[in-house]
Amino acid sequence: MFYVYLLECQQGKSWYIGYTSDLKRRINDHKNGHGCRTTSMKRNWKLIYYEAYIIKNDAIGREKFLKSGSGRRYLHKQLKFYLNKS
């Protein structure tokens, strides 16, 4: 399986979108500062959304879409209750 995931930094509420074949390992990498440059500069990442795919190219395509303006609007719509929590 391949996963597209969305992390939220708990300090600044910034987002990181990525894909991986091992979701648990990748999330731990990000939390421990061993992820990409973007996530290693901040700590305290929380997984707030993910999708699973059988085919790697489907996951890569979905990641690219979610990083676009339309994709971010889609995520805001999907996560509207999470984003509006007190």
trRosetta pair geometry for C-beta under 8 A, 3 or more apart (Angstrom, degrees):
i j d omega theta_ij theta_ji phi_ij phi_ji
1 21 7.0 141 85 -153 50 66
1 52 5.1 -19 -172 -164 123 107
1 53 7.0 134 -165 68 70 39
1 54 6.6 -50 -111 -100 62 45
2 19 6.1 23 170 177 101 110
2 20 7.2 179 -155 93 67 27
2 21 5.4 -42 -102 -95 69 68
2 52 7.3 135 73 -160 42 56
2 53 4.7 -33 69 69 94 94
2 54 7.5 28 21 124 89 3
2 55 7.3 -59 24 93 129 23
2 56 5.0 136 -60 -105 156 56
2 58 7.3 141 69 68 128 86
2 59 3.7 -108 124 -26 124 156
3 19 6.4 172 89 -151 47 64
3 20 5.6 -17 59 62 95 74
3 21 7.4 148 14 -107 81 18
3 23 4.4 13 39 -74 165 110
3 26 7.9 -168 71 39 120 143
3 50 5.3 -2 -173 -174 111 120
3 51 6.9 154 -153 77 62 44
3 52 5.5 -28 -97 -100 77 63
3 53 7.4 174 -82 20 27 78
3 59 6.8 39 49 -135 10 133
4 17 7.1 7 180 -175 91 92
4 18 7.5 -173 -149 99 55 33
4 19 4.8 -28 -96 -95 65 92
4 50 6.5 161 83 -154 49 65
4 51 4.9 -4 54 54 99 96
4 53 7.1 48 -13 -8 97 116
4 59 5.3 -176 -49 -157 93 81
4 62 4.8 -107 -41 103 162 117
4 63 4.9 -156 -125 -71 111 79
4 66 6.5 139 165 6 132 147
5 17 7.2 175 88 -147 45 52
5 18 5.9 -16 58 64 88 75
5 19 7.2 148 12 -98 75 38
5 20 7.1 -18 7 21 120 102
5 23 6.3 131 -59 -135 140 101
5 26 7.4 152 31 100 147 131
5 27 7.3 -102 157 -74 165 96
5 47 6.1 -47 -171 -136 121 101
5 49 6.9 156 -157 91 53 58
5 50 4.2 -14 -104 -102 79 99
5 51 7.9 -162 -73 24 46 59
6 15 6.0 -24 -166 -161 95 111
6 16 7.4 153 -156 77 47 47
6 17 5.4 -15 -101 -99 73 77
6 47 7.4 108 77 -156 53 57
6 48 5.5 -58 100 65 100 87
6 49 4.1 14 41 57 119 101
6 50 7.0 -156 18 -69 70 55
6 66 7.3 -119 -74 166 107 142
6 75 6.5 138 -94 -142 159 138
7 15 6.8 143 78 -158 53 56
7 16 4.5 -9 57 57 105 98
7 17 7.9 -164 22 -72 71 32
7 18 7.6 7 -1 15 108 104
7 27 7.4 162 -90 -125 118 82
7 30 6.1 -114 -91 147 167 161
7 39 6.9 35 82 -110 153 128
7 45 4.4 1 -180 -175 128 115
7 46 6.6 140 -159 66 72 35
7 47 5.9 -44 -100 -92 72 50
7 48 7.1 123 -133 10 23 85
8 13 6.2 -13 -174 -148 105 51
8 14 7.4 160 -154 80 57 34
8 15 5.7 -28 -99 -99 67 68
8 45 7.0 144 70 -155 33 64
8 46 5.3 -28 62 62 86 91
8 48 4.9 31 -5 -14 116 134
9 12 5.2 10 98 49 123 82
9 13 6.6 -94 73 -34 75 8
9 14 4.7 12 29 51 121 82
9 15 7.7 -131 5 -67 81 23
9 16 7.5 77 -38 -13 92 102
9 42 4.9 -7 -128 136 138 146
9 44 6.4 78 -161 87 66 84
9 45 5.8 -40 -93 -97 59 68
9 46 7.9 152 -101 16 13 78
10 13 7.6 27 -140 -73 21 54
10 44 4.4 -87 40 143 109 114
10 45 7.4 -165 -10 -98 85 17
10 46 5.7 75 -57 -13 102 116
11 42 6.6 -142 40 -160 123 115
11 44 5.9 97 -26 68 92 135
12 42 7.1 -87 21 -129 115 149
14 42 7.2 129 54 13 123 171
15 75 7.9 102 -149 127 163 156
16 30 7.2 177 84 -141 150 140
16 35 7.9 72 149 139 160 150
16 36 7.8 174 -162 50 134 117
16 38 5.8 152 -113 116 119 126
16 39 5.3 8 -83 -72 172 106
16 45 7.0 -35 31 -133 127 130
17 63 6.1 159 143 -153 103 78
17 66 5.0 -166 -158 111 152 117
17 67 5.3 -158 71 -75 138 83
17 71 7.9 68 -132 134 173 132
18 26 7.1 -152 105 169 132 136
18 35 8.0 -137 -30 -167 167 121
18 36 7.3 176 -92 -8 139 131
18 63 6.6 9 -163 -137 21 129
19 59 4.6 132 -154 152 139 110
19 60 6.1 -130 47 -84 162 50
19 62 7.5 115 -85 71 129 94
19 63 4.5 -92 -32 -60 116 139
20 23 5.9 145 80 -84 116 47
20 25 7.5 -153 163 71 143 90
20 26 4.0 -117 -67 -46 173 156
21 56 7.5 -30 -77 -102 106 101
22 25 4.1 10 127 31 120 118
22 26 5.9 140 88 -22 72 91
23 26 5.9 -63 -144 39 27 109
23 27 6.2 26 161 -19 66 107
23 47 8.0 71 175 -121 107 151
23 50 6.4 51 -133 -152 140 161
24 27 6.0 -56 -148 35 27 108
24 28 6.5 25 155 -14 62 108
25 28 5.8 -60 -152 40 30 111
25 29 6.3 37 150 -25 66 104
26 29 5.4 -47 -149 30 34 117
26 30 6.6 34 153 -17 64 101
26 35 7.2 73 -175 -111 70 101
27 30 5.8 -53 -153 36 33 110
27 31 6.3 30 151 -17 66 108
27 45 7.4 -152 -159 104 74 116
27 47 5.5 -35 -120 -53 134 123
28 31 5.6 -56 -142 40 33 111
28 32 6.0 16 162 -6 68 114
29 32 6.2 -72 -145 47 23 99
29 34 4.4 -92 -159 85 78 96
29 35 4.8 117 123 -73 94 71
30 34 7.6 -89 -58 62 21 60
30 35 3.7 31 -95 -48 63 144
30 36 7.9 -7 -103 20 88 71
30 39 4.4 -46 -145 153 93 151
30 40 8.0 -117 -141 -64 52 58
30 45 4.9 -49 134 53 117 157
31 43 7.1 65 -162 -159 49 78
31 44 7.8 61 -137 -88 78 15
31 45 5.6 -126 -84 49 67 97
33 39 7.8 -164 -122 123 37 79
33 40 4.7 77 -165 -142 67 79
33 43 6.5 -33 -66 -91 93 96
34 40 6.9 81 -65 -98 10 110
35 38 7.7 -59 113 66 111 73
35 39 3.9 -8 81 74 136 128
35 40 5.7 -167 59 -52 72 80
35 45 8.0 14 -3 2 154 161
36 39 5.5 79 54 21 74 95
36 40 6.7 -143 94 -10 31 96
37 40 5.8 -60 -135 37 26 110
37 41 6.7 31 164 -27 61 104
38 41 6.6 -66 -168 22 23 109
38 42 7.9 -24 154 20 57 101
39 42 6.4 -76 -154 56 42 84
39 45 6.0 -1 -152 -61 113 148
42 45 7.2 105 106 -60 98 90
47 50 6.5 -13 -174 -35 114 114
48 79 6.8 50 144 -128 118 140
48 82 6.3 136 -171 162 118 155
49 75 6.8 172 63 -143 168 102
49 78 7.1 88 -128 111 144 128
49 79 6.3 -85 -60 -73 135 123
51 59 7.9 178 94 -119 95 80
51 62 6.4 -98 79 152 139 155
53 56 7.5 140 105 -89 117 18
53 58 4.3 -165 -166 94 140 114
53 59 4.2 -164 47 -61 139 87
53 62 6.8 178 -50 7 142 140
54 58 7.3 39 55 37 61 141
55 58 4.4 85 76 0 95 110
55 59 7.3 -172 94 -7 52 83
56 59 5.7 -58 -156 36 37 110
56 60 6.3 35 151 -18 71 106
57 60 5.5 -50 -142 38 37 113
57 61 6.2 40 156 -20 66 105
58 61 5.8 -55 -148 38 29 111
58 62 6.3 28 154 -18 63 108
59 62 5.7 -56 -146 37 30 110
59 63 6.3 35 154 -23 65 104
60 63 5.7 -51 -149 32 31 114
60 64 6.6 32 153 -18 63 104
61 64 5.8 -54 -152 35 32 112
61 65 6.5 32 151 -18 65 105
62 65 5.5 -52 -148 36 35 112
62 66 6.2 31 156 -17 68 106
63 66 5.9 -57 -145 39 29 107
63 67 6.4 27 156 -18 63 109
64 67 5.9 -60 -150 36 29 110
64 68 6.9 36 150 -31 62 102
64 71 7.9 177 116 -43 39 156
65 68 5.7 -54 -159 20 36 115
65 70 7.0 -57 -172 86 82 102
65 71 4.4 143 140 -80 62 123
65 74 7.9 8 142 26 103 148
66 71 3.7 -170 -121 174 22 131
66 72 7.1 97 179 -62 56 52
66 74 7.1 -97 -113 67 70 119
66 75 6.2 75 -152 -48 97 121
67 71 6.0 22 28 71 27 146
67 72 7.6 20 -162 -49 18 93
68 71 4.5 97 51 7 76 106
68 72 7.0 -141 93 -5 40 85
69 72 5.9 -55 -147 36 30 108
69 73 6.5 31 153 -18 63 104
70 73 5.7 -54 -151 36 33 112
70 74 6.4 38 149 -23 65 104
71 74 5.4 -49 -150 32 35 116
71 75 6.5 34 152 -17 65 102
72 75 5.6 -49 -147 36 36 112
72 76 6.4 40 152 -20 65 102
73 76 5.7 -51 -148 35 33 113
73 77 6.5 34 152 -18 64 105
74 77 5.8 -58 -153 36 30 111
74 78 6.3 27 152 -16 66 109
75 78 5.6 -55 -141 40 33 110
75 79 5.8 2 167 6 69 116
76 79 6.4 -70 -133 54 22 91
76 80 6.6 59 157 -78 60 75
76 83 6.6 -13 -145 -8 69 166
77 80 6.0 -12 -155 -42 29 110
79 82 4.4 -53 -172 47 88 116
79 83 5.2 86 123 -25 95 102
80 83 5.9 -59 -139 42 27 108
80 84 6.0 13 164 -9 64 116
81 84 6.0 -63 -137 46 27 102
81 85 6.9 53 155 -54 60 87
82 85 6.0 -32 -161 -13 32 115
